[in-house]
Amino acid sequence: MASEARTTLRVAAGGRIVIPAEVRRQLGMEVGSEIVLAIENDHATLTSARSSRRRARERVRRYVAPDARLSDELLAERRREAKRD
């Protein structure tokens, strides 16, 4: 399927939908895979959780140095705040 392909799904009892096999293969979804459902205005998007995490890491890399340890920075910031209070 091309990235712009569309598939019409039917909602079954209990709100269930079946994701076609070709779509599952293309997105690397297997039994037990996590899916992220994002709703924005009147659109819903299904994305594999793995893909969603990968994109989040890519976004963070644009703003954070590769050797940065964000947890250390957060702890240092919290300690500074605690000293002020």
CNS distance restraints for C-alpha pairs under 8 A (distance, minus, plus):
assign (resid   1 and name CA) (resid   5 and name CA) 5.95 0.50 0.50
assign (resid   1 and name CA) (resid  22 and name CA) 7.45 0.50 0.50
assign (resid   1 and name CA) (resid  23 and name CA) 7.42 0.50 0.50
assign (resid   1 and name CA) (resid  26 and name CA) 7.61 0.50 0.50
assign (resid   9 and name CA) (resid  17 and name CA) 6.59 0.50 0.50
assign (resid   9 and name CA) (resid  18 and name CA) 7.06 0.50 0.50
assign (resid   9 and name CA) (resid  19 and name CA) 7.64 0.50 0.50
assign (resid  10 and name CA) (resid  17 and name CA) 6.26 0.50 0.50
assign (resid  10 and name CA) (resid  18 and name CA) 7.85 0.50 0.50
assign (resid  11 and name CA) (resid  15 and name CA) 5.63 0.50 0.50
assign (resid  11 and name CA) (resid  16 and name CA) 5.62 0.50 0.50
assign (resid  11 and name CA) (resid  17 and name CA) 5.11 0.50 0.50
assign (resid  12 and name CA) (resid  16 and name CA) 5.00 0.50 0.50
assign (resid  12 and name CA) (resid  17 and name CA) 6.12 0.50 0.50
assign (resid  19 and name CA) (resid  23 and name CA) 6.63 0.50 0.50
assign (resid  19 and name CA) (resid  24 and name CA) 6.59 0.50 0.50
assign (resid  20 and name CA) (resid  24 and name CA) 6.36 0.50 0.50
assign (resid  21 and name CA) (resid  25 and name CA) 6.10 0.50 0.50
assign (resid  22 and name CA) (resid  26 and name CA) 6.10 0.50 0.50
assign (resid  23 and name CA) (resid  27 and name CA) 6.18 0.50 0.50
assign (resid  24 and name CA) (resid  28 and name CA) 5.89 0.50 0.50
assign (resid  24 and name CA) (resid  29 and name CA) 4.78 0.50 0.50
assign (resid  24 and name CA) (resid  30 and name CA) 7.08 0.50 0.50
assign (resid  25 and name CA) (resid  29 and name CA) 6.10 0.50 0.50
assign (resid  25 and name CA) (resid  30 and name CA) 7.91 0.50 0.50
assign (resid  27 and name CA) (resid  47 and name CA) 7.83 0.50 0.50
assign (resid  27 and name CA) (resid  48 and name CA) 6.53 0.50 0.50
assign (resid  28 and name CA) (resid  48 and name CA) 7.71 0.50 0.50
assign (resid  29 and name CA) (resid  33 and name CA) 5.60 0.50 0.50
assign (resid  29 and name CA) (resid  48 and name CA) 6.89 0.50 0.50
assign (resid  33 and name CA) (resid  48 and name CA) 7.51 0.50 0.50
assign (resid  33 and name CA) (resid  49 and name CA) 7.77 0.50 0.50
assign (resid  34 and name CA) (resid  48 and name CA) 6.25 0.50 0.50
assign (resid  34 and name CA) (resid  49 and name CA) 5.37 0.50 0.50
assign (resid  34 and name CA) (resid  50 and name CA) 7.81 0.50 0.50
assign (resid  35 and name CA) (resid  46 and name CA) 6.52 0.50 0.50
assign (resid  35 and name CA) (resid  47 and name CA) 5.69 0.50 0.50
assign (resid  35 and name CA) (resid  48 and name CA) 4.60 0.50 0.50
assign (resid  35 and name CA) (resid  49 and name CA) 5.12 0.50 0.50
assign (resid  36 and name CA) (resid  45 and name CA) 7.93 0.50 0.50
assign (resid  36 and name CA) (resid  46 and name CA) 5.68 0.50 0.50
assign (resid  36 and name CA) (resid  47 and name CA) 5.16 0.50 0.50
assign (resid  36 and name CA) (resid  48 and name CA) 5.98 0.50 0.50
assign (resid  36 and name CA) (resid  49 and name CA) 5.52 0.50 0.50
assign (resid  36 and name CA) (resid  52 and name CA) 7.40 0.50 0.50
assign (resid  37 and name CA) (resid  44 and name CA) 6.69 0.50 0.50
assign (resid  37 and name CA) (resid  45 and name CA) 5.65 0.50 0.50
assign (resid  37 and name CA) (resid  46 and name CA) 4.75 0.50 0.50
assign (resid  37 and name CA) (resid  47 and name CA) 6.62 0.50 0.50
assign (resid  38 and name CA) (resid  44 and name CA) 5.60 0.50 0.50
assign (resid  38 and name CA) (resid  45 and name CA) 5.15 0.50 0.50
assign (resid  38 and name CA) (resid  46 and name CA) 6.56 0.50 0.50
assign (resid  39 and name CA) (resid  43 and name CA) 5.67 0.50 0.50
assign (resid  39 and name CA) (resid  44 and name CA) 4.46 0.50 0.50
assign (resid  39 and name CA) (resid  45 and name CA) 6.46 0.50 0.50
assign (resid  40 and name CA) (resid  44 and name CA) 6.50 0.50 0.50
assign (resid  47 and name CA) (resid  51 and name CA) 6.76 0.50 0.50
assign (resid  47 and name CA) (resid  52 and name CA) 6.50 0.50 0.50
assign (resid  48 and name CA) (resid  52 and name CA) 6.25 0.50 0.50
assign (resid  49 and name CA) (resid  53 and name CA) 6.09 0.50 0.50
assign (resid  50 and name CA) (resid  54 and name CA) 6.24 0.50 0.50
assign (resid  51 and name CA) (resid  55 and name CA) 6.26 0.50 0.50
assign (resid  52 and name CA) (resid  56 and name CA) 6.28 0.50 0.50
assign (resid  53 and name CA) (resid  57 and name CA) 6.25 0.50 0.50
assign (resid  54 and name CA) (resid  58 and name CA) 6.29 0.50 0.50
assign (resid  55 and name CA) (resid  59 and name CA) 6.25 0.50 0.50
assign (resid  56 and name CA) (resid  60 and name CA) 6.30 0.50 0.50
assign (resid  57 and name CA) (resid  61 and name CA) 6.19 0.50 0.50
assign (resid  58 and name CA) (resid  62 and name CA) 6.79 0.50 0.50
assign (resid  59 and name CA) (resid  63 and name CA) 7.42 0.50 0.50
assign (resid  60 and name CA) (resid  64 and name CA) 6.07 0.50 0.50
assign (resid  61 and name CA) (resid  65 and name CA) 6.85 0.50 0.50
assign (resid  61 and name CA) (resid  66 and name CA) 6.89 0.50 0.50
assign (resid  64 and name CA) (resid  68 and name CA) 6.57 0.50 0.50
assign (resid  69 and name CA) (resid  73 and name CA) 6.51 0.50 0.50
assign (resid  70 and name CA) (resid  74 and name CA) 6.06 0.50 0.50
assign (resid  71 and name CA) (resid  75 and name CA) 6.20 0.50 0.50
assign (resid  72 and name CA) (resid  76 and name CA) 6.17 0.50 0.50
assign (resid  73 and name CA) (resid  77 and name CA) 6.13 0.50 0.50
assign (resid  74 and name CA) (resid  78 and name CA) 6.19 0.50 0.50
assign (resid  75 and name CA) (resid  79 and name CA) 6.19 0.50 0.50
assign (resid  76 and name CA) (resid  80 and name CA) 6.29 0.50 0.50
assign (resid  77 and name CA) (resid  81 and name CA) 6.27 0.50 0.50
assign (resid  78 and name CA) (resid  82 and name CA) 6.11 0.50 0.50
assign (resid  79 and name CA) (resid  83 and name CA) 6.27 0.50 0.50
assign (resid  80 and name CA) (resid  84 and name CA) 6.47 0.50 0.50
assign (resid  81 and name CA) (resid  85 and name CA) 6.47 0.50 0.50
